[in-house]
Amino acid sequence: MQRDARSQRKRLIHLDRELTGEDLADRALVHALVQADWYRASMRRTRQRFLILEGGALLLAGAATVLAALSAPAWLTASVAALVTFLAGLRRIVNWHDDWLAFSEAWAKATGVITKYRLLPAAERTPDKQQELVSTVDALVLTETRSWGRRRRELTQAAA
């Protein structure tokens, strides 16, 4: 919990450094940037988890084969093989690869919308344009959240 708070604090500090005084006055832009930053952080986190899971499974599968070839104690070979089986089962439950791809897509879309808004001259950042930015980013979040829920339901149904 404390690690998450530190990580969030670091992201907010980084975000604050990117914003100019003029940007901070634009609450719509701040809202959009916070949402995009969440997707960026989630994208990185799920990518790391996916790579650790897949890399660990491959490494342990190879190690089990080597242990068997070296006539290692049966308990050691069986333990490593059991870990490989556990990681294979975990892969079916968590599905970090799909989450990584979904977060990446959402981050890219949010970043595109924000960039388009930031390219507008300050005089054209009217309340209507600000509302459009917030609505677009919130719709993106809702769409991604529904997609996440659908993926989870499909995983649950496939496992049953």
C-alpha positions in Angstrom: 0.0 0.0 0.0 2.8 2.4 0.9 4.6 1.5 -2.3 1.5 2.4 -4.3 1.3 5.7 -2.5 4.9 6.5 -3.3 4.5 5.5 -6.9 1.4 7.7 -7.2 3.1 10.6 -5.5 6.0 10.3 -8.0 3.7 10.2 -11.0 1.8 13.3 -9.7 5.1 15.2 -9.2 6.2 14.2 -12.7 2.8 15.4 -14.1 3.0 18.6 -12.1 6.4 19.4 -13.7 5.0 18.9 -17.2 2.2 21.4 -16.6 2.7 25.1 -17.0 0.8 27.6 -14.9 -1.5 28.1 -17.8 -2.2 24.4 -18.0 -3.0 24.2 -14.3 -5.8 26.8 -14.8 -7.3 24.5 -17.4 -9.1 21.9 -15.3 -10.2 19.9 -18.3 -6.6 19.5 -19.4 -5.5 18.4 -15.9 -8.4 15.9 -15.8 -7.4 14.4 -19.2 -3.7 14.3 -18.3 -4.4 12.5 -15.0 -6.5 9.9 -16.8 -3.8 9.4 -19.5 -1.1 9.1 -16.8 -3.1 6.4 -15.1 -3.3 4.4 -18.3 0.5 5.0 -18.9 1.3 3.7 -15.4 -1.1 0.7 -15.7 0.3 -0.1 -19.2 3.8 -0.2 -17.8 2.8 -2.2 -14.7 0.9 -4.9 -16.7 3.7 -5.1 -19.2 6.2 -5.8 -16.5 3.9 -8.4 -14.9 3.3 -10.1 -18.2 7.0 -10.3 -19.0 7.9 -11.6 -15.6 5.2 -14.2 -15.8 6.1 -15.4 -19.3 9.8 -15.2 -18.7 9.5 -17.0 -15.4 7.4 -19.8 -17.0 9.9 -20.2 -19.8 12.9 -20.2 -17.5 11.4 -22.7 -15.1 10.2 -25.0 -17.9 13.7 -25.0 -19.2 15.1 -25.6 -15.7 12.7 -28.5 -15.2 14.1 -30.2 -18.3 17.7 -29.6 -17.3 17.0 -30.9 -13.8 15.5 -34.0 -15.2 18.4 -34.5 -17.6 20.9 -34.0 -14.7 19.1 -36.6 -12.6 18.4 -34.0 -9.9 16.4 -35.1 -6.9 12.9 -35.9 -7.8 11.4 -33.5 -5.3 13.4 -30.6 -6.9 12.4 -31.5 -10.5 8.8 -32.0 -9.4 8.8 -28.6 -7.5 10.0 -26.7 -10.5 7.5 -28.5 -12.8 4.8 -27.6 -10.3 5.8 -24.0 -10.4 5.5 -24.1 -14.2 2.0 -25.5 -13.9 1.1 -22.9 -11.4 2.3 -20.1 -13.7 0.4 -21.6 -16.6 -2.8 -21.5 -14.5 -2.0 -18.0 -13.3 -1.7 -16.9 -16.9 -5.3 -18.1 -17.5 -6.6 -16.1 -14.5 -4.9 -12.8 -14.8 -4.4 -12.3 -18.5 -1.9 -9.4 -18.2 -1.1 -9.5 -21.9 -4.6 -8.4 -22.9 -4.7 -5.8 -20.1 -1.3 -4.4 -21.3 -2.7 -4.1 -24.9 -5.9 -2.5 -23.7 -4.1 0.0 -21.5 -1.7 0.8 -24.3 -4.5 1.5 -26.7 -6.4 3.7 -24.2 -3.2 5.6 -23.4 -2.5 6.2 -27.0 -6.1 7.4 -27.7 -6.1 9.7 -24.6 -2.7 11.1 -25.6 -3.9 11.8 -29.1 -7.0 13.7 -27.8 -4.9 15.7 -25.4 -2.3 16.6 -28.0 -5.1 17.7 -30.4 -6.5 19.9 -27.6 -3.1 21.3 -26.6 -2.4 22.3 -30.3 -5.4 24.7 -30.1 -4.4 28.3 -29.5 -5.3 29.4 -26.0 -8.1 31.6 -27.3 -9.8 28.6 -28.9 -9.8 26.5 -25.7 -13.3 27.6 -25.0 -15.6 26.0 -22.4 -17.2 24.0 -25.2 -13.8 22.6 -26.3 -12.9 21.8 -22.6 -16.2 20.0 -22.2 -15.5 18.1 -25.4 -12.1 17.1 -24.1 -13.5 15.9 -20.8 -16.3 14.0 -22.5 -14.0 12.3 -25.0 -11.6 11.2 -22.3 -14.4 10.0 -20.0 -16.0 8.1 -22.8 -12.7 6.5 -23.5 -12.4 5.5 -19.8 -15.9 4.0 -19.9 -15.3 2.1 -23.1 -12.1 0.6 -21.7 -13.7 -0.2 -18.4 -16.5 -2.0 -20.2 -14.0 -3.9 -22.3 -12.1 -4.9 -19.2 -15.3 -6.2 -17.7 -16.2 -8.1 -20.9 -12.7 -9.7 -21.0 -13.0 -10.8 -17.4 -16.4 -12.4 -17.9 -15.1 -14.2 -21.0 -12.2 -15.6 -19.0 -14.5 -16.7 -16.2 -16.9 -18.4 -18.7 -14.0 -20.1 -20.6 -12.6 -21.5 -17.3 -16.0 -22.9 -16.3 
